[in-house]
Amino acid sequence: MLRGTRFIALRQEMLAQDMQIKDIAQELGRSLRYVYDRFNGTFGWDIEDCYTVLELLGLPAENVAKYFPRGGM
């Protein structure tokens, strides 16, 4: 499920690649709650997790600010 108003570019890329939050959680070795809390803005992303997600999606690391903007907006 990719509803929400935060991390729009990331959500769009995940949708384009048929990737779900559960897939991200599994690849990160994190719980679904952990990842949902990051997407919802409850907690910030760990920078290493950001780079891992970009790598998983085949996106260049230099675009980290595009896909993980401060505050998710």
BARO-994163 format. One record per atom (N, C-alpha, C): residue number from 1; residue in three letters; x, y, z. Coordinates in nm, 4 decimals, padded with zeros to 6 digits. Atoms other than C-alpha are relative to their C-alpha. Last residue first. Layout:
<sites>
<site num="NUM" residu="ALA" px="X" py="Y" pz="Z"/>
...
</sites>
This chain:
<sites>
<site num="73" residu="MET" px="00.0798" py="-00.0820" pz="00.0922"/>
<site num="73" residu="MET" px="00.7898" py="01.6720" pz="00.1629"/>
<site num="73" residu="MET" px="00.0782" py="00.0430" pz="-00.1220"/>
<site num="72" residu="GLY" px="00.0799" py="00.0814" pz="00.0912"/>
<site num="72" residu="GLY" px="00.9336" py="01.3836" pz="00.3610"/>
<site num="72" residu="GLY" px="-00.0795" py="00.0753" pz="-00.1031"/>
<site num="71" residu="GLY" px="00.1409" py="-00.0047" pz="-00.0386"/>
<site num="71" residu="GLY" px="01.0477" py="01.6046" pz="00.6476"/>
<site num="71" residu="GLY" px="-00.0914" py="-00.0779" pz="-00.0927"/>
<site num="70" residu="ARG" px="00.0168" py="-00.0312" pz="-00.1422"/>
<site num="70" residu="ARG" px="01.3823" py="01.6581" pz="00.4757"/>
<site num="70" residu="ARG" px="-00.1496" py="00.0123" pz="00.0320"/>
<site num="69" residu="PRO" px="-00.0122" py="-00.1416" pz="-00.0387"/>
<site num="69" residu="PRO" px="01.3609" py="01.5060" pz="00.1303"/>
<site num="69" residu="PRO" px="-00.0223" py="00.0185" pz="00.1497"/>
<site num="68" residu="PHE" px="00.0111" py="-00.0075" pz="-00.1460"/>
<site num="68" residu="PHE" px="01.4231" py="01.1321" pz="00.0885"/>
<site num="68" residu="PHE" px="00.0174" py="00.1443" pz="00.0443"/>
<site num="67" residu="TYR" px="00.0865" py="00.1078" pz="-00.0459"/>
<site num="67" residu="TYR" px="01.3645" py="01.0609" pz="-00.2820"/>
<site num="67" residu="TYR" px="-00.0212" py="-00.0011" pz="00.1513"/>
<site num="66" residu="LYS" px="00.1240" py="00.0027" pz="00.0786"/>
<site num="66" residu="LYS" px="01.4985" py="01.3870" pz="-00.4212"/>
<site num="66" residu="LYS" px="-00.0982" py="-00.1018" pz="00.0578"/>
<site num="65" residu="ALA" px="00.0851" py="-00.1120" pz="-00.0446"/>
<site num="65" residu="ALA" px="01.7567" py="01.4327" pz="-00.1437"/>
<site num="65" residu="ALA" px="-00.1324" py="00.0052" pz="-00.0764"/>
<site num="64" residu="VAL" px="00.0544" py="00.0279" pz="-00.1325"/>
<site num="64" residu="VAL" px="01.9014" py="01.0834" pz="-00.2097"/>
<site num="64" residu="VAL" px="-00.0930" py="00.1122" pz="00.0474"/>
<site num="63" residu="ASN" px="00.1385" py="-00.0459" pz="-00.0051"/>
<site num="63" residu="ASN" px="01.9395" py="01.1551" pz="-00.5807"/>
<site num="63" residu="ASN" px="-00.0648" py="-00.0210" pz="00.1365"/>
<site num="62" residu="GLU" px="-00.0002" py="-00.1464" pz="-00.0038"/>
<site num="62" residu="GLU" px="02.3211" py="01.1337" pz="-00.5660"/>
<site num="62" residu="GLU" px="-00.1417" py="00.0585" pz="00.0009"/>
<site num="61" residu="ALA" px="-00.0132" py="-00.0490" pz="-00.1372"/>
<site num="61" residu="ALA" px="02.2810" py="00.7682" pz="-00.4728"/>
<site num="61" residu="ALA" px="-00.0050" py="00.1521" pz="00.0073"/>
<site num="60" residu="PRO" px="-00.1313" py="-00.0510" pz="-00.0383"/>
<site num="60" residu="PRO" px="02.1604" py="00.6832" pz="-00.8230"/>
<site num="60" residu="PRO" px="-00.0001" py="00.0623" pz="00.1398"/>
<site num="59" residu="LEU" px="-00.0071" py="-00.1458" pz="00.0133"/>
<site num="59" residu="LEU" px="01.8416" py="00.4765" pz="-00.8460"/>
<site num="59" residu="LEU" px="00.1358" py="00.0498" pz="00.0468"/>
<site num="58" residu="GLY" px="-00.0853" py="-00.0293" pz="00.1146"/>
<site num="58" residu="GLY" px="01.8303" py="00.1015" pz="-00.9115"/>
<site num="58" residu="GLY" px="00.0138" py="00.1491" pz="-00.0266"/>
<site num="57" residu="LEU" px="00.0824" py="-00.0512" pz="00.1099"/>
<site num="57" residu="LEU" px="01.5306" py="00.0556" pz="-00.6818"/>
<site num="57" residu="LEU" px="00.0829" py="00.0337" pz="-00.1247"/>
<site num="56" residu="LEU" px="00.1022" py="00.1001" pz="00.0287"/>
<site num="56" residu="LEU" px="01.7269" py="-00.1650" pz="-00.4403"/>
<site num="56" residu="LEU" px="-00.0846" py="00.0402" pz="-00.1211"/>
<site num="55" residu="GLU" px="-00.0689" py="00.1089" pz="00.0700"/>
<site num="55" residu="GLU" px="02.0185" py="00.0782" pz="-00.4578"/>
<site num="55" residu="GLU" px="-00.0996" py="-00.1077" pz="-00.0429"/>
<site num="54" residu="LEU" px="-00.0350" py="-00.0504" pz="00.1329"/>
<site num="54" residu="LEU" px="01.7915" py="00.3683" pz="-00.3656"/>
<site num="54" residu="LEU" px="00.0665" py="-00.1087" pz="-00.0829"/>
<site num="53" residu="VAL" px="00.1245" py="-00.0069" pz="00.0778"/>
<site num="53" residu="VAL" px="01.6452" py="00.1653" pz="-00.0793"/>
<site num="53" residu="VAL" px="00.0286" py="00.0502" pz="-00.1409"/>
<site num="52" residu="THR" px="00.0389" py="00.1376" pz="00.0330"/>
<site num="52" residu="THR" px="01.9931" py="00.0765" pz="00.0479"/>
<site num="52" residu="THR" px="-00.1268" py="-00.0012" pz="-00.0848"/>
<site num="51" residu="TYR" px="-00.0867" py="00.0468" pz="00.1093"/>
<site num="51" residu="TYR" px="02.1033" py="00.4397" pz="00.0278"/>
<site num="51" residu="TYR" px="-00.0343" py="-00.1431" pz="-00.0422"/>
<site num="50" residu="CYS" px="00.0297" py="-00.0783" pz="00.1209"/>
<site num="50" residu="CYS" px="01.8071" py="00.5536" pz="00.2339"/>
<site num="50" residu="CYS" px="00.0806" py="-00.0515" pz="-00.1180"/>
<site num="49" residu="ASP" px="00.1234" py="00.0561" pz="00.0552"/>
<site num="49" residu="ASP" px="01.8563" py="00.2715" pz="00.4866"/>
<site num="49" residu="ASP" px="-00.0381" py="00.0729" pz="-00.1287"/>
<site num="48" residu="GLU" px="-00.0376" py="00.1269" pz="00.0634"/>
<site num="48" residu="GLU" px="02.2153" py="00.3863" pz="00.5344"/>
<site num="48" residu="GLU" px="-00.1216" py="-00.0690" pz="-00.0603"/>
<site num="47" residu="ILE" px="-00.0596" py="-00.0269" pz="00.1309"/>
<site num="47" residu="ILE" px="02.0905" py="00.7398" pz="00.5956"/>
<site num="47" residu="ILE" px="00.0419" py="-00.1285" pz="-00.0714"/>
<site num="46" residu="ASP" px="-00.1423" py="00.0175" pz="-00.0181"/>
<site num="46" residu="ASP" px="01.8578" py="00.6240" pz="00.8745"/>
<site num="46" residu="ASP" px="00.0647" py="00.0139" pz="-00.1383"/>
<site num="45" residu="TRP" px="-00.0705" py="00.1128" pz="00.0599"/>
<site num="45" residu="TRP" px="01.5134" py="00.7581" pz="00.7920"/>
<site num="45" residu="TRP" px="00.1466" py="-00.0001" pz="00.0422"/>
<site num="44" residu="GLY" px="-00.0809" py="-00.0229" pz="00.1192"/>
<site num="44" residu="GLY" px="01.3370" py="00.9957" pz="01.0266"/>
<site num="44" residu="GLY" px="00.0676" py="-00.1278" pz="-00.0483"/>
<site num="43" residu="PHE" px="-00.1436" py="-00.0003" pz="-00.0264"/>
<site num="43" residu="PHE" px="01.0629" py="00.8946" pz="01.2680"/>
<site num="43" residu="PHE" px="00.0728" py="00.0250" pz="-00.1305"/>
<site num="42" residu="THR" px="-00.0066" py="00.0142" pz="-00.1449"/>
<site num="42" residu="THR" px="00.6871" py="00.9529" pz="01.2698"/>
<site num="42" residu="THR" px="00.1445" py="00.0055" pz="00.0478"/>
<site num="41" residu="GLY" px="-00.0675" py="-00.1132" pz="-00.0616"/>
<site num="41" residu="GLY" px="00.7150" py="01.0847" pz="00.9147"/>
<site num="41" residu="GLY" px="00.0050" py="-00.0050" pz="00.1516"/>
<site num="40" residu="ASN" px="00.1001" py="-00.0896" pz="-00.0586"/>
<site num="40" residu="ASN" px="00.4535" py="00.8482" pz="00.7741"/>
<site num="40" residu="ASN" px="00.0622" py="00.1215" pz="00.0670"/>
<site num="39" residu="PHE" px="00.0829" py="-00.0556" pz="00.1080"/>
<site num="39" residu="PHE" px="00.7033" py="00.6793" pz="00.5413"/>
<site num="39" residu="PHE" px="-00.1026" py="00.1005" pz="00.0525"/>
<site num="38" residu="ARG" px="-00.0853" py="-00.0897" pz="00.0785"/>
<site num="38" residu="ARG" px="00.9476" py="00.6366" pz="00.8302"/>
<site num="38" residu="ARG" px="-00.0810" py="00.0653" pz="-00.1118"/>
<site num="37" residu="ASP" px="-00.0279" py="-00.1186" pz="-00.0812"/>
<site num="37" residu="ASP" px="00.6843" py="00.4947" pz="01.0672"/>
<site num="37" residu="ASP" px="00.0891" py="00.0996" pz="-00.0741"/>
<site num="36" residu="TYR" px="00.1190" py="-00.0855" pz="00.0007"/>
<site num="36" residu="TYR" px="00.5676" py="00.2596" pz="00.7921"/>
<site num="36" residu="TYR" px="00.0242" py="00.1287" pz="00.0788"/>
<site num="35" residu="VAL" px="00.0054" py="-00.0659" pz="00.1308"/>
<site num="35" residu="VAL" px="00.9252" py="00.1299" pz="00.7565"/>
<site num="35" residu="VAL" px="-00.1232" py="00.0901" pz="-00.0100"/>
<site num="34" residu="TYR" px="-00.1158" py="-00.0882" pz="00.0150"/>
<site num="34" residu="TYR" px="00.9689" py="00.0532" pz="01.1262"/>
<site num="34" residu="TYR" px="-00.0107" py="00.0799" pz="-00.1300"/>
<site num="33" residu="ARG" px="00.0270" py="-00.1175" pz="-00.0828"/>
<site num="33" residu="ARG" px="00.6172" py="-00.0909" pz="01.1542"/>
<site num="33" residu="ARG" px="00.1121" py="00.1023" pz="-00.0139"/>
<site num="32" residu="LEU" px="00.0936" py="-00.0841" pz="00.0741"/>
<site num="32" residu="LEU" px="00.6885" py="-00.3263" pz="00.8628"/>
<site num="32" residu="LEU" px="-00.0281" py="00.1281" pz="00.0770"/>
<site num="31" residu="SER" px="00.1421" py="00.0348" pz="-00.0110"/>
<site num="31" residu="SER" px="00.9862" py="-00.4576" pz="01.0549"/>
<site num="31" residu="SER" px="-00.0836" py="00.0920" pz="-00.0883"/>
<site num="30" residu="ARG" px="00.0732" py="-00.0781" pz="-00.1002"/>
<site num="30" residu="ARG" px="01.3427" py="-00.4129" pz="00.9348"/>
<site num="30" residu="ARG" px="-00.1451" py="-00.0470" pz="00.0039"/>
<site num="29" residu="GLY" px="-00.0072" py="00.0811" pz="-00.1211"/>
<site num="29" residu="GLY" px="01.5839" py="-00.6407" pz="00.7503"/>
<site num="29" residu="GLY" px="-00.0664" py="00.0706" pz="00.1172"/>
<site num="28" residu="LEU" px="-00.0740" py="-00.0720" pz="-00.1033"/>
<site num="28" residu="LEU" px="01.6276" py="-00.3648" pz="00.4935"/>
<site num="28" residu="LEU" px="00.0225" py="-00.0854" pz="00.1250"/>
<site num="27" residu="GLU" px="-00.1357" py="-00.0259" pz="00.0487"/>
<site num="27" residu="GLU" px="01.5305" py="-00.5950" pz="00.2062"/>
<site num="27" residu="GLU" px="00.0862" py="00.0723" pz="00.1040"/>
<site num="26" residu="GLN" px="-00.0717" py="00.1279" pz="00.0105"/>
<site num="26" residu="GLN" px="01.2287" py="-00.7255" pz="00.3983"/>
<site num="26" residu="GLN" px="00.1448" py="00.0223" pz="-00.0426"/>
<site num="25" residu="ALA" px="-00.0278" py="00.0479" pz="-00.1362"/>
<site num="25" residu="ALA" px="01.1126" py="-00.3790" pz="00.4983"/>
<site num="25" residu="ALA" px="00.0828" py="-00.1276" pz="-00.0034"/>
<site num="24" residu="ILE" px="-00.1044" py="-00.0867" pz="-00.0548"/>
<site num="24" residu="ILE" px="01.1436" py="-00.2526" pz="00.1397"/>
<site num="24" residu="ILE" px="00.0402" py="-00.0492" pz="00.1389"/>
<site num="23" residu="ASP" px="-00.1221" py="00.0385" pz="00.0700"/>
<site num="23" residu="ASP" px="00.9425" py="-00.5497" pz="00.0108"/>
<site num="23" residu="ASP" px="00.1196" py="00.0804" pz="00.0517"/>
<site num="22" residu="LYS" px="-00.0449" py="00.1266" pz="-00.0590"/>
<site num="22" residu="LYS" px="00.6759" py="-00.4893" pz="00.2767"/>
<site num="22" residu="LYS" px="00.1282" py="-00.0485" pz="-00.0657"/>
<site num="21" residu="ILE" px="-00.0695" py="-00.0298" pz="-00.1248"/>
<site num="21" residu="ILE" px="00.6551" py="-00.1278" pz="00.1620"/>
<site num="21" residu="ILE" px="00.0513" py="-00.1277" pz="00.0648"/>
<site num="20" residu="GLN" px="00.0856" py="-00.0382" pz="-00.1117"/>
<site num="20" residu="GLN" px="00.5633" py="-00.2451" pz="-00.1854"/>
<site num="20" residu="GLN" px="00.0838" py="00.0253" pz="00.1241"/>
<site num="19" residu="MET" px="-00.0608" py="00.0292" pz="-00.1292"/>
<site num="19" residu="MET" px="00.7552" py="-00.2578" pz="-00.5109"/>
<site num="19" residu="MET" px="-00.0905" py="00.0531" pz="00.1102"/>
<site num="18" residu="ASP" px="00.0827" py="00.1005" pz="-00.0673"/>
<site num="18" residu="ASP" px="00.5768" py="-00.2779" pz="-00.8459"/>
<site num="18" residu="ASP" px="00.0629" py="-00.0458" pz="00.1313"/>
<site num="17" residu="GLN" px="-00.0777" py="00.1240" pz="-00.0025"/>
<site num="17" residu="GLN" px="00.8604" py="-00.0853" pz="-01.0139"/>
<site num="17" residu="GLN" px="-00.0727" py="-00.1142" pz="00.0715"/>
<site num="16" residu="ALA" px="-00.0449" py="00.0288" pz="00.1365"/>
<site num="16" residu="ALA" px="00.6420" py="00.2076" pz="-01.1170"/>
<site num="16" residu="ALA" px="00.0744" py="-00.1333" pz="-00.0074"/>
<site num="15" residu="LEU" px="00.1173" py="00.0415" pz="00.0756"/>
<site num="15" residu="LEU" px="00.4731" py="00.1975" pz="-00.7756"/>
<site num="15" residu="LEU" px="00.0392" py="-00.0406" pz="-00.1424"/>
<site num="14" residu="MET" px="00.0362" py="00.1331" pz="-00.0475"/>
<site num="14" residu="MET" px="00.8077" py="00.2104" pz="-00.5982"/>
<site num="14" residu="MET" px="-00.1193" py="-00.0548" pz="-00.0774"/>
<site num="13" residu="GLU" px="-00.0997" py="00.0929" pz="00.0547"/>
<site num="13" residu="GLU" px="00.9120" py="00.5035" pz="-00.8147"/>
<site num="13" residu="GLU" px="-00.0291" py="-00.1428" pz="00.0440"/>
<site num="12" residu="GLN" px="00.0262" py="00.0139" pz="00.1431"/>
<site num="12" residu="GLN" px="00.5893" py="00.6868" pz="-00.7341"/>
<site num="12" residu="GLN" px="00.0970" py="-00.0985" pz="-00.0644"/>
<site num="11" residu="ARG" px="00.1206" py="00.0819" pz="00.0163"/>
<site num="11" residu="ARG" px="00.6304" py="00.6193" pz="-00.3618"/>
<site num="11" residu="ARG" px="-00.0326" py="-00.0223" pz="-00.1481"/>
<site num="10" residu="LEU" px="-00.0361" py="00.1376" pz="-00.0345"/>
<site num="10" residu="LEU" px="00.9862" py="00.7515" pz="-00.3710"/>
<site num="10" residu="LEU" px="-00.1190" py="-00.0927" pz="-00.0194"/>
<site num="9" residu="ALA" px="-00.0856" py="00.0499" pz="00.1091"/>
<site num="9" residu="ALA" px="00.8800" py="01.0662" pz="-00.5554"/>
<site num="9" residu="ALA" px="00.0391" py="-00.1452" pz="00.0256"/>
<site num="8" residu="ILE" px="00.0783" py="00.0232" pz="00.1225"/>
<site num="8" residu="ILE" px="00.5919" py="01.1177" pz="-00.3098"/>
<site num="8" residu="ILE" px="00.0852" py="-00.0585" pz="-00.1119"/>
<site num="7" residu="PHE" px="-00.0879" py="00.0803" pz="00.0859"/>
<site num="7" residu="PHE" px="00.8032" py="01.0818" pz="00.0054"/>
<site num="7" residu="PHE" px="-00.0694" py="-00.0392" pz="-00.1311"/>
<site num="6" residu="ARG" px="-00.1436" py="-00.0161" pz="-00.0200"/>
<site num="6" residu="ARG" px="00.5203" py="01.2132" pz="00.2222"/>
<site num="6" residu="ARG" px="00.0758" py="-00.0927" pz="-00.0945"/>
<site num="5" residu="THR" px="-00.0428" py="-00.1236" pz="00.0643"/>
<site num="5" residu="THR" px="00.1596" py="01.2550" pz="00.1117"/>
<site num="5" residu="THR" px="00.1487" py="00.0270" pz="00.0195"/>
<site num="4" residu="GLY" px="-00.0690" py="-00.0962" pz="-00.0837"/>
<site num="4" residu="GLY" px="00.0306" py="00.9098" pz="00.1810"/>
<site num="4" residu="GLY" px="00.0480" py="00.1198" pz="-00.0786"/>
<site num="3" residu="ARG" px="00.0723" py="-00.1245" pz="-00.0254"/>
<site num="3" residu="ARG" px="-00.0957" py="00.5916" pz="00.0238"/>
<site num="3" residu="ARG" px="00.0862" py="00.0935" pz="00.0827"/>
<site num="2" residu="LEU" px="-00.0861" py="-00.1157" pz="00.0150"/>
<site num="2" residu="LEU" px="00.1496" py="00.3327" pz="-00.1042"/>
<site num="2" residu="LEU" px="-00.0745" py="00.1312" pz="00.0165"/>
<site num="1" residu="MET" px="00.0850" py="-00.1165" pz="00.0000"/>
<site num="1" residu="MET" px="00.0000" py="00.0000" pz="00.0000"/>
<site num="1" residu="MET" px="00.0903" py="00.1238" pz="00.0000"/>
</sites>
